[in-house]
Structure formats: C-alpha cells, structure tokens
Amino acid sequence: MLKQKMLQIMAAMLIAVLVLTACGPAATTEAPAAPAEAASEAQEPTSEEMVAAEVEPTSETTEPASEEVVTITMWNGFNAHEVGLLNEMIDKYWTPTHPNIRVIAEGEKDNQTMLTAMSGGDPPDVIIAASSETATLWASQGAIMDLTPAVEPVRAQLEAELVPAGLQWVIYDGKYYGLPFVNYDSGFFYNKDLFAAAGLDPEKPPETLDELAEYAAKLTKVDASGNIIQLGWMPLIDTWRATSFLLNSGGRFYDPETGAPTVNDPKNVAAFQWDLDYQSQYGLDKVTAFTTGFSEGDNPFQLGKIAMDIGGCWDPAFYKLNAPDLNYGVAAIPYSDPQYANATIVGTNPIVVPVGAKHPKEAMEFAVFFAMNKDISREYAAVISNIPQIKSEVGTFTDDPVTKFFAELSTSPNAVAWAPVPYSQRYNDELQTAIGKMYYEGVSAQEALDAAQKVMEKVAAEYLD
C-alpha cells in the first residue's frame, strides 16, 4: 500500500516544468509537502459536514448550501484567454444553480505557486492543476483532501460516465483525492503529401511496427554526404513520445498491484531498442542532430521535415493556426501486436481541494459539479482543444473528424494513465535522463533502463510499504 509521506522543505525542491495551458505532457519535478504543522492543524470535515446536501452533477437547479453567500477561490493553470472562457462556463452553468456560492477563478498558476500557498497554510479553496501527476503526489503528502465523502452520493454515476483512464489519475490508496476535468491524449500524425510523393497511399497510415519501418525508409531522404534532409520517423527523444510509443508495444511503467516502478520491463526495453536500431542505420548522431537542429518553437513535422510523428490532441489547433496548408492525417500509433492496438496515454487536469481550504464543503460541491456537468465538459473541451472527460460527450462535442478521432481514442480499452503513482513526476525526469543516455551517448536500451530502474526503486521506496 502507498503510504502518506511528507517530502523535504520547499528550498530542496526542483522547479516544476509545466506544459502551457491545459494540455500536454506532465511537469517534471517532484513537489514538497505542506508543512506538518499546517497539515495537522487543518482538520478534515466529516462526511456529514462535507455532504450536507446531495451533490447535483447536472445543470438542474439545486437548493443553495446556505442563505449566506459564500465566496470560494479557484486557482488553475489555464492561460488568460482560457480563464475567460472558464468564467463563462461558471456564469452559465454554476451560478444560476448555486446562487449562494460565488466562484472567483484565478488562472496562470503553476504548481510552484500552488504548492507555496498550500505549504504556507493559505491555499485557495479549489485547484484545477495543470498536470495529471499532481493529485497522487499531493495526496501522498497530505496536502489535499479526500473527496470520497463528497463523491459517494454520485459515485456509481461518476464511475459509469467518466472516461476510465482520466479517473486513474485521481485515485490514491483507493480513495478519490481529485476529479478529472477535460482530458487529453496522444496519437500518430503523418504527412499525406510526403506519403504521396514517396508512392505511399496517403489514406493508409502504417498499423504495425514493420509497416512503420518500411514507410519510414521510403520517407527518409539524405544528401550526397549522408546528411538527413527529410526524416521518415521522429525518434523517441522525449518522454511524451516514448511513453506513448511503448504502450503500443505492450510496455508498462508500474505494477498496479504494488505501485512499484517497472522502468526496465522487457517490452519497454524492446520498444526502445527497436527505435534505436531503426534510427542507427542513418547514424544516430545524424538523426539527433537533424531533429535538434530546428530553432526554438519550430515543429519539424509542421515544417514538412519529418513525415511521421507522435503528437497530442491539441496539435491540430496549432497546425490550423500556424500551418493551415499542412495536409496531414491522424491514426493510432503503430503496434507490435494487435492486442496493443489503439493504446494511448490519457491525461487530465485534476480538480482538488487543498487541506486548509476555507470553505471545503462548498469547494467539494463545486469540484463534483464541474467534473460531472456534461455541458461544461463538452463546451470547454471544444474551445481549448482538449477532450471531454465524460464519455457521452466524446462523440458530440465537435464536428472536426481529427479532434473526434482523438476523443474516441481516449475511450479505447488500451487507453491508460501512464503512471498514476505519487512518484510519477520524478519518474518522468529519470526516464528523460535514460533517453538522453540512449540517443545522445550511445548507451543500450537495456543498460539505460536498468540504471533508471535502480534510481526509481529508491525513489518509490519513499512511498511504498
């Protein structure tokens, strides 16, 4: 069983690196706990206090919690434009049904700011975090409250309606320490024009690893000196691409029964080695030089320099804005075996209530409402290029076939949270270190992942019984 454990003081913490807005890969730094004295002084309310009235997840009018107007603050990681849209959702759906609970949303808050407030004993009432990994970490530190009492009246409905992979991120030690809000996932992008130029059918992307290698060879171009001028397949040089790819080869990153890390799982090793072997035929140094040779902000797939890549559900919005003439298709990431078809990493923006919140009952009511309201899920996911966390809205929130593909992929039986364990942020860092050793130092996949496994076993021991 994972145990509650306070981490070191704030000064010892590495700075979290967050993805912009509400999508994309996770932050890469482990966070400190709220001080022990703050955690001990903030008493969690009883189930009766937190759920004085049944929580209503729909837009129907509910009885106000009290006659007095209560104001709760909600911090989030969305940018200014997205916060404006979030406030529209609050005004449209929350305020009319909860006139006595006013919500003030403050955006552009990163994990560092949130943790500083929690550690200092002056947190907001609600947080919508910008990275999936925060809920289990903060729960293990005693920094956020157990929402299970507030969830219990609607638990059966919640578990039946919400996308399962998103829910995985907010459960710790069998309890709900958060709720998912707008999800995101990964998929396969390919350039149709480059396919056609190489004699490949632009409507038939590769499905298997063998096909991926065959297509990539036809799509790679080198000059007379052997330098790459067009690359068929983007190497796995970051954790987002790597974890997504490994899932489609049967890889796994932790043992769900024990919570222990499985960095060097044989299928992880095999998937990385497959990619290293493929890229090495062109010279691994030349491949990495080519992929890192673009100026900051440039996307080589968007520029037509890489024919096939792994990306996120938010990428089409950027392509529409920055490369409107880009002719591309999307598909599931190629698999090593049909049993792993349609695997994808699903992330979410966890809604949590910090220990020390001034209005925990109202905050929990807001969290449940926002996570389960279908209108908000559908409309907000559409405007920020994410995916509804509610299954029924996946097929209705957009008419765009590309966005709809990603949404439907998030409900695949092989869609998962890659590592919903308290040490996943540290895991992300260590996996990136192993990737650097493989792709830039020539270390074998087995050696690099064995070294990462040893590190992560020590890290995980801080959280495991």
Sequence and secondary structure as in RCSB ss.txt:
>XXXX:A:sequence
MLKQKMLQIMAAMLIAVLVLTACGPAATTEAPAAPAEAASEAQEPTSEEMVAAEVEPTSETTEPASEEVVTITMW
NGFNAHEVGLLNEMIDKYWTPTHPNIRVIAEGEKDNQTMLTAMSGGDPPDVIIAASSETATLWASQGAIMDLTPA
VEPVRAQLEAELVPAGLQWVIYDGKYYGLPFVNYDSGFFYNKDLFAAAGLDPEKPPETLDELAEYAAKLTKVDAS
GNIIQLGWMPLIDTWRATSFLLNSGGRFYDPETGAPTVNDPKNVAAFQWDLDYQSQYGLDKVTAFTTGFSEGDNP
FQLGKIAMDIGGCWDPAFYKLNAPDLNYGVAAIPYSDPQYANATIVGTNPIVVPVGAKHPKEAMEFAVFFAMNKD
ISREYAAVISNIPQIKSEVGTFTDDPVTKFFAELSTSPNAVAWAPVPYSQRYNDELQTAIGKMYYEGVSAQEALD
AAQKVMEKVAAEYLD
>XXXX:A:secstr
 B       GGG       STT SS   S      HHHHHHS    HHHHTSS    SSS    S SS EEEEEE
E   HHHHHHHHHHIIIIITTT TTEEEEEE    HHHHHHHHHTT   SEEE SSTTHHHHHHHTT B   HHH
HGGGHHHHHHHB HHHHHTTEETTEES B  SEEEEEEEEEHHHHHHTT  TT    BHHHHHHHHHHH EE TT
S EEEEEE    SHHHHHHHHHTTT  SB TTT  B TT HHHHHHHHHHHHHHHTT HHHHHHHHT S TT  T
TTTTSEEEEEEETTHHHHHHHH TT  EEEE   BSSGGGTT EEEEE  EE BTT S HHHHHHHHHHHHH HH
HHHHHHHHTT B SBGGGTTTS   HHHHHHHHHTTSTTEE S  STTHHHHHHHHHHHHHHHHHH   HHHHHH
HHHHHHHHHHHTTB 
